[in-house]
Amino acid sequence: MRAVVLGLIGAFVLSGAVMAGEYLMNNLGRTARGLYVTFDSPVVITSYGDDLMNISPAGEATEFTFSGGEVDRYGGQWLNWEPADVRLVSYWWSSNTIVPTTATGPQPGDFESAQTALRVVSDETRMFRKSAEDYEEGRGYEQAIDEDAWYGSSDLAKLLRDNEYAVDAITASPITGLALLDDDGRRPAVLMILEPTHERTYTESEISAIRLFVSTGGGLFLASSTWRADEASAGSADAIARAFDVSFRYSGKLHDATDHHSDNLHVVRVSNWGEHPIARDVRGIYYQGTYLDETGGATVVGESDDDAWFDRYRAGDAGDDVKQADEEAGPLPLFAVLEYG
């Protein structure tokens, strides 16, 4: 995965082995007996599903063939690899039992349906309408990938597309494994859930579907806005985060008195990044939002400065821009990565 970091919100990322894993759906429409995958750099396959039991070669390579079994038309094959920052570029399914040699690779006709693995889906089932009065179809929602206003995510979508990712959105509830598939039956590499509204909760079945997606090799980019304690936090990203033993802090917003944008203490510059593929080449971003008050087994990859603090919402206000004795002080965890499944 490219080093993609989103400001204006608290965020953490989950993936099967930090993007070093995929579940590849059989999209032939019939039983498959072989699978061929390619990577952009050499990897070692560390584990894989038992439907196709044989792998060739056994060591480090950029191309691999799986065979020795059958995958039905609705099934797939999962695999994990090292190092974690190498991308799976493409894959082919075969209905034949032919296993190409590692010297020559797959032969014409051996494998069908070459597909890209670089697809990102944005959850737009629970978006906050920014401009209710002058709303036009396809516009006016915070974090929408086609929204080019300052509150949209069109710049993020463009960045992903510039880095060879296909980007689309899911707009109809409920979120299910089938709903995430494209027209060719392919799962995305990453599901993005960016600052969902608190007004409508995620159901238990939707959260279970998201957990299953991640545990079988999918990536999840989850980000939360701030919210007050008396709001329905179950409708926010926090409900999903808690399914992975992580949580976002409520009723406040991060501030920094010395490292911020213009006169806005709540638009904080984040420059403290750990050694991790997710944060590779990231030097600094401007950030507005909450922090992670529970990180569970996640690795923190981005945090605030020591002099930052969490400006709490009080009765009748949205913070006072002044550090109080009872408010949490930095460094505070802002971005984290969790290996799950």
N, C-alpha and C positions, 0 to 999 in steps of 0.2 A: 504494500500500500504506500502511496505517496504521503509525504508529511502534510496532511490536511488538518488544519486546526481552525475552529470556528470561534470568533469572539462574540461578545454581547450576551453570553449565556454560560452557565456552568456546564461542564461536559465531562463525560468519560466514555471510553471505548471498550467494547468487549468483542472478542472473537475466538473462534476455535483456533487455539495456538497462535494468537496474535496475527491473524491473517495467514498463518502457515497451515491452512487446512481448507478443504472444500468438500462439499457433497455435490457430486455431479449427477444430475437427473438423466435417466435414459430418455432421450427425446426422439428415438427412432419410430415410436409408435408400434413397436413389436419387440420380441425378446432379443436382447443383446448378448453376445458371447465374447466380446473383446472391447477394450478401451485403450486409447492411445492419448497421452497427455504430453504437453511441451511446456517448458519453463524458460524464462528469459536469462537464467544463469544456472549453473550446476547446483543440484540439491541431492539430498539423501531422503528417500521416503522412509519415514520412521514408523508409520502404522497405516493400515488400510483395511477396508471391509472384507468380509470373507465370502461374498458372493462370487467375486473373481479372485481366486486364491493364489494365482501365480503372477509374479512380477518379473520383468526383464528390462534392464539389467538389475542386479542386486545391490550395486554400489552407487556411487555418485554419477549423475548424468543430467542432461537437459531434456531427454526424451525417454518415456517409459511406456511399456505395454503391459496391460493387465489381461489375464485370460484364465482358463481352467475352471469355468463355471458358467452360470447364466444369470442375467438380470432381467426380470420381467418388465413389461412395458411401463409400469408405474413405479419401478424401483430406481436404484442408483448405486453409486459406489463412492464411499468417503475415503479420503486419504489425508495424511498430515506429512509435513516435510520440514527439513532444516537446510539452510538458515531461514529465519522467519521473515526476512524482508525480501525474499525472492518471489516473483509473481508467476502464477500459473497463467500462461498466455492463451492456450487453446486446447481443445480436446475433441476427439472423434470417437464415436461409437460404431461398433461393427456387429452385424447379425451373423457374420461368418465365424468360423473357428480358426481362421488363418492367424498366425502369430508372426508378424514381421521380425526379421533378424535385426539385432542392434546395429549391424554394420550398414544395412541399407535403409532402415526405417520402413514405414508403411508403404506398401505398393499401391498404385492406382486401383481403386475398386475394393481394396481390403477394408477400408473404414469409410463410413458415411457421416454426413451431418457435422462438419467442422463448426465449432461454436466458440465464441469468445467468452472468457470467464470474467471480463471486466465490466460488470454491470452494477449500478447502484440504484436502489429504489428509495425514494423519499416517502415517508408516511404523511399524507395530507388528508387524513380522515378526521383530524381534530385540530384544525387550524383556527387561530384567532383572527377574526375579521377586523382589519385595521380601519378601513374606511367604509362603514356600513351604509352611509347615505348615498355615496356616489359609486357604489360597487358596480363593476362591470365584470362580465364573465371572464374568469381566468386571472382577475386582478383584485388586489385589495386585501390579501391575506398575508399575515406575518410568516416569514420563512418559506413561502411558496417558491419552488424552483424556477417558475416563469415570471415571478414578480421582480421588476427592475427598480422599484422604489427602494429607499434606503433600508426599509424593514424586510425586504425580500431576500431570497437566497440565489438569485440568478447569477451573481458573481461566483458563488461557490460551485454552482452547477457548471458554469463555463470553465472554471479551473479544473474540475474533474474531467470534463470533455476534452480540454486541451491536453490532458494526460492520458488520453485514450480510453476513458471510461464512458460507457453508455449510461445515461441518467434519465430516469423516468419516475413517475409518481403513482402511488396507490391512493385512490380518492374515495373508495366505497368500503364501508364497514360490512362485516367484521374482518379483522386481519386474520388470515389463515395461511397455512402452507401453500394451498392452491392459489390463493389470491396473489401471492408473491411471484408466481410463475409468469413468464412472458408468453407470447403466442406460440413459441416453439417448445414450451414446457421446461424452460431453463429457470433455475433459481438465480437470484442475484448474488453477487459476492458480498455486498454490504446492504443493510437496511439502516436508513437514517431516520431518526425520530427527533425532530428539532423543535423544542419549546412548544409542546402541545398545550392546548387550552385546558383549563381546569373544569370546564363546564360539563364535559361528558366523560365518564370514567372508561378506562380500559377494562374489559371483562376478564374474568379468570381464564376463560378459554383463549382469549387473545394473548394474554401474557404467557400462557403455556405454549402457544404456537411460536411466540418469539423466542422463548427459552429453547424449544426444540430446534428452531432454525440455527441458533448459536451453537448448541451442543453438537450439532452434526456438521459443523464446519463453516457456518455463516458468520459474517462480521456485523456488529451492531455499533453504530455511532449514536449515542444517546445524549441529549442536552436538555437542560431545564431552565426555565425562567424563574424569577422569584415569585413567591406567593405568600399571602398572610396565613397565619395559623388557623384562622376560622374558615378558610376556603377549602374546597374539596380537593385535598392533595392527592387523593386516589385517582383523580383525573389527570394528573400531571405525569411528567416523566418519572417522578419519584416512585410511583407504584411499580413501574417496570424495574427501576434501579433496585428496589428492595427485594425483588425476586432473585437478584444476584448478590444479596447481602451488602449492597452499597446504598447510600442515601444522600440526597441534597438537603442543605440547611434551608429552613423556611423563615419568613418574616424578617427580611433584611437584605442588604446589598453590600457587596465589597467596596471599600474605599481605600485610597492611598493618598496621603497628604503631600508626598514628594514626587511620585512617579505616576503622573496621570496626564490626560489630554486636555490642553487648554485650561479652562477654569473648572473643569468637570472632575471632581474628586472621585466620582463613581465610574469613570471611564479609565480603568487602570491599565498601565503598561505591564505586561507579563514578560519577563526576560529570564526567569529561572527555570531551565529545562534540564531534565535528566538524560542519561545515556540510554536511548531506546529508539528503535526504528520509527516509531510513531512521531517522535520529536526530531528526527534527523533533518538537518538544515533549517530548523525553525530558530530564528534569532529573537523575535519578539512580536507580540501582538497587543492590540488594545482590546480590553475585556470589560464587559459589564454584566454583572449577575451575582449569583450566589457561590457557595463553595461546597465541597464534599465533606459532610460531617461524619460520615462513616465510609470507610474505604474497604472494609473486609479484607479479602485476599488480593485486592488490586494493587498494582504498582503505580505510585504517583509519578507522573512525568512532567508536570508543570505546576508551580506553586507561586504564591504571591511573595512580595518582599516582607522583610521583618516588620516594617513600620505600617503595613496595611492593617485594616481592621474591618469587622463586619458591623456596619451601621444598622442597628435594629430598627424595624418598624415599631412605632409606639402608637397608642390610641390617638387617632386623629392626625397622624402624620406618616410620612414615608421616610423616616430618618431625619437627622438634624445636621449631618455633615461634620459632627464633632465626636471625637473618640471619648466614650464614656468608660468608667472603670469596670462595668460589668459586661462590656462588649468584647468578643473574641478578637485576639490580636494575631498577626502573621508570625511566621509564614503559614498560610492556609492552603490546603490542597485544592487545586482547580481542575486539573486534567489527570485522568488515571486510565490505566489499561488493565483489563482483567482477562486472564486465560481461563476459558470455561469449556468443560466438556472433554 
